[in-house]
Amino acid sequence: MEIKARIPGTIIAVNVKVGDEVQSRAILGTLEAMKMEQPIACPVNGTVKEVYIQAGDKVKTGMPMFVVE
């Protein structure tokens, strides 16, 4: 499953790396938008297959950030 940015903002933290096992609702990272921190929650249980972002990156709505299978 590809996890995409729901809103534009700046990535301030990435909490996982490729190969990590994650549970549903695990916080994969944190996005700052409009001076508020938005946690990026994983919607499924699985393994992180791709991480497309790093701290400091700016993302746009719909931009892929993670792949979890």
Secondary structure, 3 states (H helix, E strand, C coil): CEEECCCCEEEEEECCCCCCEECCCCEEEEEEECCEEEEEECCCCEEEEEECCCCCCEECCCCEEEEEC
